[in-house]
Amino acid sequence: MLVYKTKDVCSQEIRFELDGDVIKHVEFIGGCSGNTQGVARLVEGMKVTDAIARLEGIHCGPRPTSCPDQLARALKLAMAQ
């Protein structure tokens, strides 16, 4: 299980598992429960590169990031390791 500490969003962290280049499981800790559960379920089974392409750059109101954008950042870091 990989853990990413989020910044500038309501959720505190994202826990996720990868199976090679496929997202196996995602869990947001904190944040808007319905939205984060929805994002998590939508990306499970998706290729990491596809999820990053869809989620990267999404803003939450005036914030320069969002929970989906934070997930994209976490996935990028995981793939770089």
Summary of the structure (lengths in Angstrom):
residues: 81
radius of gyration: 11.3
end to end distance: 14.2
largest distance: 34.6
contacts: 239
relative contact order: 0.23
helix: 41%
strand: 31%
